[in-house]
Amino acid sequence: MLKIRLKRLGRKKKPFYRIILIDSRKKRDGKAIKEIGFYNPLSKSHQLDIRTIDKKLTQGVQITKTVKDIISKYYK
C-alpha cells in the first residue's frame, strides 16, 4: 500500500520534513517513490504539489493524519 507521509531531515532540534509518496512497509526515512513537497515546522512554511496529491488520492493512496492537517491548512 502506498502512503503520503513525512520524511524527517534537518538536524537535532531543527526539524525539516519532506512530504513523500512511499510504500507503507518502508522505513520513515527510506527511499521515496516521489517527493511531493516540504514542510518546515519552525517557520510554518510549506509547499505542496496539489495536482499530484489529488491524482494519487483518487488512485487510493492513504495519507497520514499530520500530512492531512498540513494539506487542510493549504486549502484555506
C-alpha positions in Angstrom: 0.0 0.0 0.0 1.3 3.5 -0.9 1.2 6.3 1.6 1.8 10.0 1.6 3.8 10.8 4.7 6.6 12.9 6.1 10.3 12.2 5.8 12.4 13.9 8.5 15.5 15.9 7.6 17.5 18.6 9.3 19.5 18.3 12.5 18.8 17.9 16.1 16.1 20.3 17.4 15.9 21.8 13.8 13.5 19.6 12.0 12.6 19.9 8.4 10.3 17.5 6.6 9.7 16.4 3.0 6.2 15.2 2.0 6.8 12.0 0.1 5.0 9.1 -1.6 6.4 5.8 -0.3 5.4 2.2 0.3 4.0 1.8 3.8 6.3 -1.1 4.6 9.5 1.1 4.2 11.3 3.0 6.9 10.3 6.5 7.7 13.5 7.9 6.1 13.6 5.3 3.4 13.9 6.0 -0.4 10.8 7.7 -1.6 8.9 6.9 -4.9 8.2 10.6 -5.3 8.8 13.9 -3.4 5.6 15.9 -3.3 6.6 18.9 -1.2 8.1 20.1 2.1 7.1 21.4 5.5 9.2 23.4 7.9 7.5 23.4 11.4 9.8 26.2 12.7 8.8 28.8 10.2 5.4 27.2 9.4 6.3 27.3 5.7 5.2 24.6 3.3 5.0 23.9 -0.4 2.8 21.1 -1.9 2.2 19.7 -5.4 -1.6 19.7 -5.1 -2.2 18.2 -8.5 -0.1 15.1 -7.7 -1.7 14.7 -4.3 -5.2 14.9 -5.8 -4.3 12.5 -8.5 -2.8 9.9 -6.1 -5.7 10.2 -3.7 -8.1 9.3 -6.5 -5.9 6.2 -7.1 -6.4 5.1 -3.5 -3.2 6.2 -1.8 -3.5 6.6 2.0 -2.5 9.8 3.7 -1.2 10.3 7.3 -3.0 12.5 9.8 -0.2 15.0 10.0 0.0 15.4 6.2 -3.8 15.7 6.1 -3.6 18.6 8.6 -0.9 20.3 6.5 -3.0 20.0 3.3 -6.1 21.3 5.0 -4.2 24.4 6.0 -3.0 24.8 2.4 -6.6 24.8 1.0 -7.7 27.7 3.3 
